[in-house]
Amino acid sequence: DSDGRQRTFVKLVDTKRLLGCKTREDVDAFFLEMTSAVAKLRQAKNTKKKVAAALGASG
């Protein structure tokens, strides 16, 4: 952060699959897939919040 402290956060990683990567290309593909999975989860979470907010506003 701006004060020089290390930032930490939870990430889900398929360590078995990561350790099974044989080449740099495998690792790159792995992280690309992990990033897209995180984006999909974030999108689903945001959609759920929007639906809950819409139901709360109409109710």
Jmol script that loads the backbone (N, CA, C; Angstrom):
load data "model"
ATOM      1  N   ASP A   1       0.829  -1.184   0.000  1.00  0.00           N
ATOM      2  CA  ASP A   1       0.000   0.000   0.000  1.00  0.00           C
ATOM      3  C   ASP A   1       0.876   1.251   0.000  1.00  0.00           C
ATOM      4  N   SER A   2       0.278   2.397   0.186  1.00  0.00           N
ATOM      5  CA  SER A   2       1.032   3.652   0.122  1.00  0.00           C
ATOM      6  C   SER A   2       1.995   3.823   1.292  1.00  0.00           C
ATOM      7  N   ASP A   3       1.787   3.084   2.387  1.00  0.00           N
ATOM      8  CA  ASP A   3       2.677   3.159   3.546  1.00  0.00           C
ATOM      9  C   ASP A   3       3.790   2.121   3.502  1.00  0.00           C
ATOM     10  N   GLY A   4       3.870   1.359   2.440  1.00  0.00           N
ATOM     11  CA  GLY A   4       4.928   0.368   2.294  1.00  0.00           C
ATOM     12  C   GLY A   4       4.618  -0.988   2.901  1.00  0.00           C
ATOM     13  N   ARG A   5       3.391  -1.167   3.405  1.00  0.00           N
ATOM     14  CA  ARG A   5       3.016  -2.471   3.962  1.00  0.00           C
ATOM     15  C   ARG A   5       2.586  -3.401   2.839  1.00  0.00           C
ATOM     16  N   GLN A   6       2.892  -4.674   3.018  1.00  0.00           N
ATOM     17  CA  GLN A   6       2.504  -5.662   2.024  1.00  0.00           C
ATOM     18  C   GLN A   6       0.998  -5.869   2.065  1.00  0.00           C
ATOM     19  N   ARG A   7       0.389  -5.887   0.890  1.00  0.00           N
ATOM     20  CA  ARG A   7      -1.052  -6.139   0.796  1.00  0.00           C
ATOM     21  C   ARG A   7      -1.265  -7.634   0.625  1.00  0.00           C
ATOM     22  N   THR A   8      -2.226  -8.177   1.350  1.00  0.00           N
ATOM     23  CA  THR A   8      -2.536  -9.600   1.226  1.00  0.00           C
ATOM     24  C   THR A   8      -4.023  -9.767   0.967  1.00  0.00           C
ATOM     25  N   PHE A   9      -4.353 -10.818   0.233  1.00  0.00           N
ATOM     26  CA  PHE A   9      -5.739 -11.158  -0.020  1.00  0.00           C
ATOM     27  C   PHE A   9      -5.801 -12.617  -0.429  1.00  0.00           C
ATOM     28  N   VAL A  10      -6.970 -13.194  -0.284  1.00  0.00           N
ATOM     29  CA  VAL A  10      -7.176 -14.612  -0.558  1.00  0.00           C
ATOM     30  C   VAL A  10      -7.351 -14.821  -2.057  1.00  0.00           C
ATOM     31  N   LYS A  11      -6.662 -15.829  -2.578  1.00  0.00           N
ATOM     32  CA  LYS A  11      -6.838 -16.234  -3.967  1.00  0.00           C
ATOM     33  C   LYS A  11      -6.999 -17.748  -3.993  1.00  0.00           C
ATOM     34  N   LEU A  12      -7.924 -18.207  -4.800  1.00  0.00           N
ATOM     35  CA  LEU A  12      -8.097 -19.641  -4.975  1.00  0.00           C
ATOM     36  C   LEU A  12      -7.203 -20.089  -6.120  1.00  0.00           C
ATOM     37  N   VAL A  13      -6.341 -21.071  -5.852  1.00  0.00           N
ATOM     38  CA  VAL A  13      -5.424 -21.571  -6.873  1.00  0.00           C
ATOM     39  C   VAL A  13      -5.458 -23.093  -6.844  1.00  0.00           C
ATOM     40  N   ASP A  14      -5.594 -23.687  -8.000  1.00  0.00           N
ATOM     41  CA  ASP A  14      -5.540 -25.142  -8.141  1.00  0.00           C
ATOM     42  C   ASP A  14      -4.063 -25.542  -8.146  1.00  0.00           C
ATOM     43  N   THR A  15      -3.505 -25.766  -6.945  1.00  0.00           N
ATOM     44  CA  THR A  15      -2.066 -25.996  -6.837  1.00  0.00           C
ATOM     45  C   THR A  15      -1.626 -27.284  -7.527  1.00  0.00           C
ATOM     46  N   LYS A  16      -2.460 -28.311  -7.502  1.00  0.00           N
ATOM     47  CA  LYS A  16      -2.092 -29.557  -8.188  1.00  0.00           C
ATOM     48  C   LYS A  16      -1.888 -29.306  -9.674  1.00  0.00           C
ATOM     49  N   ARG A  17      -2.817 -28.570 -10.244  1.00  0.00           N
ATOM     50  CA  ARG A  17      -2.726 -28.278 -11.676  1.00  0.00           C
ATOM     51  C   ARG A  17      -1.544 -27.353 -11.973  1.00  0.00           C
ATOM     52  N   LEU A  18      -1.318 -26.380 -11.108  1.00  0.00           N
ATOM     53  CA  LEU A  18      -0.192 -25.467 -11.299  1.00  0.00           C
ATOM     54  C   LEU A  18       1.130 -26.224 -11.241  1.00  0.00           C
ATOM     55  N   LEU A  19       1.270 -27.113 -10.273  1.00  0.00           N
ATOM     56  CA  LEU A  19       2.505 -27.892 -10.162  1.00  0.00           C
ATOM     57  C   LEU A  19       2.672 -28.867 -11.318  1.00  0.00           C
ATOM     58  N   GLY A  20       1.569 -29.213 -11.976  1.00  0.00           N
ATOM     59  CA  GLY A  20       1.626 -30.110 -13.120  1.00  0.00           C
ATOM     60  C   GLY A  20       2.034 -29.430 -14.415  1.00  0.00           C
ATOM     61  N   CYS A  21       2.125 -28.107 -14.403  1.00  0.00           N
ATOM     62  CA  CYS A  21       2.530 -27.374 -15.610  1.00  0.00           C
ATOM     63  C   CYS A  21       3.983 -27.694 -15.940  1.00  0.00           C
ATOM     64  N   LYS A  22       4.225 -28.075 -17.191  1.00  0.00           N
ATOM     65  CA  LYS A  22       5.570 -28.478 -17.616  1.00  0.00           C
ATOM     66  C   LYS A  22       6.335 -27.345 -18.296  1.00  0.00           C
ATOM     67  N   THR A  23       5.620 -26.428 -18.934  1.00  0.00           N
ATOM     68  CA  THR A  23       6.285 -25.367 -19.690  1.00  0.00           C
ATOM     69  C   THR A  23       5.773 -24.002 -19.243  1.00  0.00           C
ATOM     70  N   ARG A  24       6.495 -22.979 -19.662  1.00  0.00           N
ATOM     71  CA  ARG A  24       6.083 -21.605 -19.363  1.00  0.00           C
ATOM     72  C   ARG A  24       4.713 -21.318 -19.993  1.00  0.00           C
ATOM     73  N   GLU A  25       4.469 -21.876 -21.171  1.00  0.00           N
ATOM     74  CA  GLU A  25       3.185 -21.683 -21.846  1.00  0.00           C
ATOM     75  C   GLU A  25       2.043 -22.298 -21.037  1.00  0.00           C
ATOM     76  N   ASP A  26       2.304 -23.462 -20.429  1.00  0.00           N
ATOM     77  CA  ASP A  26       1.301 -24.097 -19.567  1.00  0.00           C
ATOM     78  C   ASP A  26       0.963 -23.193 -18.375  1.00  0.00           C
ATOM     79  N   VAL A  27       1.997 -22.607 -17.777  1.00  0.00           N
ATOM     80  CA  VAL A  27       1.797 -21.717 -16.630  1.00  0.00           C
ATOM     81  C   VAL A  27       1.016 -20.476 -17.053  1.00  0.00           C
ATOM     82  N   ASP A  28       1.387 -19.899 -18.203  1.00  0.00           N
ATOM     83  CA  ASP A  28       0.674 -18.720 -18.706  1.00  0.00           C
ATOM     84  C   ASP A  28      -0.796 -19.036 -18.957  1.00  0.00           C
ATOM     85  N   ALA A  29      -1.062 -20.187 -19.573  1.00  0.00           N
ATOM     86  CA  ALA A  29      -2.444 -20.594 -19.846  1.00  0.00           C
ATOM     87  C   ALA A  29      -3.201 -20.821 -18.536  1.00  0.00           C
ATOM     88  N   PHE A  30      -2.538 -21.416 -17.563  1.00  0.00           N
ATOM     89  CA  PHE A  30      -3.148 -21.663 -16.258  1.00  0.00           C
ATOM     90  C   PHE A  30      -3.600 -20.354 -15.615  1.00  0.00           C
ATOM     91  N   PHE A  31      -2.699 -19.365 -15.567  1.00  0.00           N
ATOM     92  CA  PHE A  31      -3.046 -18.101 -14.918  1.00  0.00           C
ATOM     93  C   PHE A  31      -4.073 -17.311 -15.713  1.00  0.00           C
ATOM     94  N   LEU A  32      -4.055 -17.433 -17.023  1.00  0.00           N
ATOM     95  CA  LEU A  32      -5.078 -16.781 -17.839  1.00  0.00           C
ATOM     96  C   LEU A  32      -6.453 -17.365 -17.518  1.00  0.00           C
ATOM     97  N   GLU A  33      -6.506 -18.683 -17.392  1.00  0.00           N
ATOM     98  CA  GLU A  33      -7.770 -19.350 -17.054  1.00  0.00           C
ATOM     99  C   GLU A  33      -8.227 -18.986 -15.642  1.00  0.00           C
ATOM    100  N   MET A  34      -7.289 -18.925 -14.696  1.00  0.00           N
ATOM    101  CA  MET A  34      -7.632 -18.551 -13.322  1.00  0.00           C
ATOM    102  C   MET A  34      -8.189 -17.129 -13.282  1.00  0.00           C
ATOM    103  N   THR A  35      -7.581 -16.224 -14.050  1.00  0.00           N
ATOM    104  CA  THR A  35      -8.031 -14.836 -14.088  1.00  0.00           C
ATOM    105  C   THR A  35      -9.439 -14.741 -14.646  1.00  0.00           C
ATOM    106  N   SER A  36      -9.720 -15.505 -15.710  1.00  0.00           N
ATOM    107  CA  SER A  36     -11.062 -15.451 -16.292  1.00  0.00           C
ATOM    108  C   SER A  36     -12.090 -16.074 -15.344  1.00  0.00           C
ATOM    109  N   ALA A  37     -11.701 -17.085 -14.585  1.00  0.00           N
ATOM    110  CA  ALA A  37     -12.614 -17.695 -13.616  1.00  0.00           C
ATOM    111  C   ALA A  37     -12.949 -16.701 -12.507  1.00  0.00           C
ATOM    112  N   VAL A  38     -11.951 -15.960 -12.047  1.00  0.00           N
ATOM    113  CA  VAL A  38     -12.181 -14.949 -11.015  1.00  0.00           C
ATOM    114  C   VAL A  38     -13.115 -13.866 -11.542  1.00  0.00           C
ATOM    115  N   ALA A  39     -12.923 -13.470 -12.786  1.00  0.00           N
ATOM    116  CA  ALA A  39     -13.785 -12.448 -13.394  1.00  0.00           C
ATOM    117  C   ALA A  39     -15.226 -12.942 -13.473  1.00  0.00           C
ATOM    118  N   LYS A  40     -15.416 -14.206 -13.824  1.00  0.00           N
ATOM    119  CA  LYS A  40     -16.766 -14.767 -13.897  1.00  0.00           C
ATOM    120  C   LYS A  40     -17.421 -14.808 -12.516  1.00  0.00           C
ATOM    121  N   LEU A  41     -16.653 -15.183 -11.499  1.00  0.00           N
ATOM    122  CA  LEU A  41     -17.192 -15.209 -10.137  1.00  0.00           C
ATOM    123  C   LEU A  41     -17.569 -13.804  -9.675  1.00  0.00           C
ATOM    124  N   ARG A  42     -16.714 -12.827  -9.979  1.00  0.00           N
ATOM    125  CA  ARG A  42     -16.987 -11.442  -9.606  1.00  0.00           C
ATOM    126  C   ARG A  42     -18.254 -10.944 -10.300  1.00  0.00           C
ATOM    127  N   GLN A  43     -18.404 -11.279 -11.578  1.00  0.00           N
ATOM    128  CA  GLN A  43     -19.578 -10.855 -12.335  1.00  0.00           C
ATOM    129  C   GLN A  43     -20.848 -11.484 -11.749  1.00  0.00           C
ATOM    130  N   ALA A  44     -20.787 -12.761 -11.403  1.00  0.00           N
ATOM    131  CA  ALA A  44     -21.947 -13.436 -10.816  1.00  0.00           C
ATOM    132  C   ALA A  44     -22.311 -12.812  -9.471  1.00  0.00           C
ATOM    133  N   LYS A  45     -21.307 -12.480  -8.680  1.00  0.00           N
ATOM    134  CA  LYS A  45     -21.541 -11.860  -7.378  1.00  0.00           C
ATOM    135  C   LYS A  45     -22.199 -10.491  -7.544  1.00  0.00           C
ATOM    136  N   ASN A  46     -21.718  -9.709  -8.503  1.00  0.00           N
ATOM    137  CA  ASN A  46     -22.298  -8.388  -8.754  1.00  0.00           C
ATOM    138  C   ASN A  46     -23.734  -8.497  -9.246  1.00  0.00           C
ATOM    139  N   THR A  47     -24.004  -9.481 -10.100  1.00  0.00           N
ATOM    140  CA  THR A  47     -25.361  -9.696 -10.595  1.00  0.00           C
ATOM    141  C   THR A  47     -26.291 -10.055  -9.442  1.00  0.00           C
ATOM    142  N   LYS A  48     -25.818 -10.904  -8.558  1.00  0.00           N
ATOM    143  CA  LYS A  48     -26.615 -11.304  -7.396  1.00  0.00           C
ATOM    144  C   LYS A  48     -26.940 -10.089  -6.526  1.00  0.00           C
ATOM    145  N   LYS A  49     -25.957  -9.206  -6.329  1.00  0.00           N
ATOM    146  CA  LYS A  49     -26.187  -7.994  -5.537  1.00  0.00           C
ATOM    147  C   LYS A  49     -27.216  -7.090  -6.208  1.00  0.00           C
ATOM    148  N   LYS A  50     -27.127  -6.952  -7.532  1.00  0.00           N
ATOM    149  CA  LYS A  50     -28.067  -6.100  -8.265  1.00  0.00           C
ATOM    150  C   LYS A  50     -29.489  -6.641  -8.156  1.00  0.00           C
ATOM    151  N   VAL A  51     -29.637  -7.948  -8.275  1.00  0.00           N
ATOM    152  CA  VAL A  51     -30.962  -8.569  -8.172  1.00  0.00           C
ATOM    153  C   VAL A  51     -31.514  -8.370  -6.762  1.00  0.00           C
ATOM    154  N   ALA A  52     -30.677  -8.575  -5.760  1.00  0.00           N
ATOM    155  CA  ALA A  52     -31.123  -8.393  -4.378  1.00  0.00           C
ATOM    156  C   ALA A  52     -31.519  -6.942  -4.128  1.00  0.00           C
ATOM    157  N   ALA A  53     -30.763  -6.005  -4.676  1.00  0.00           N
ATOM    158  CA  ALA A  53     -31.086  -4.583  -4.511  1.00  0.00           C
ATOM    159  C   ALA A  53     -32.394  -4.243  -5.216  1.00  0.00           C
ATOM    160  N   ALA A  54     -32.599  -4.800  -6.398  1.00  0.00           N
ATOM    161  CA  ALA A  54     -33.831  -4.541  -7.147  1.00  0.00           C
ATOM    162  C   ALA A  54     -35.037  -5.114  -6.410  1.00  0.00           C
ATOM    163  N   LEU A  55     -34.887  -6.299  -5.848  1.00  0.00           N
ATOM    164  CA  LEU A  55     -35.987  -6.907  -5.099  1.00  0.00           C
ATOM    165  C   LEU A  55     -36.276  -6.123  -3.826  1.00  0.00           C
ATOM    166  N   GLY A  56     -35.227  -5.623  -3.196  1.00  0.00           N
ATOM    167  CA  GLY A  56     -35.399  -4.823  -1.978  1.00  0.00           C
ATOM    168  C   GLY A  56     -36.068  -3.496  -2.268  1.00  0.00           C
ATOM    169  N   ALA A  57     -35.758  -2.905  -3.405  1.00  0.00           N
ATOM    170  CA  ALA A  57     -36.334  -1.604  -3.773  1.00  0.00           C
ATOM    171  C   ALA A  57     -37.801  -1.740  -4.160  1.00  0.00           C
ATOM    172  N   SER A  58     -38.153  -2.883  -4.743  1.00  0.00           N
ATOM    173  CA  SER A  58     -39.541  -3.057  -5.186  1.00  0.00           C
ATOM    174  C   SER A  58     -40.437  -3.596  -4.072  1.00  0.00           C
ATOM    175  N   GLY A  59     -39.815  -4.104  -3.007  1.00  0.00           N
ATOM    176  CA  GLY A  59     -40.593  -4.753  -1.960  1.00  0.00           C
ATOM    177  C   GLY A  59     -40.913  -3.940  -0.823  1.00  0.00           C
TER     178      GLY A  59
END
end "model"
wireframe off; spacefill off
backbone 0.3
color backbone group
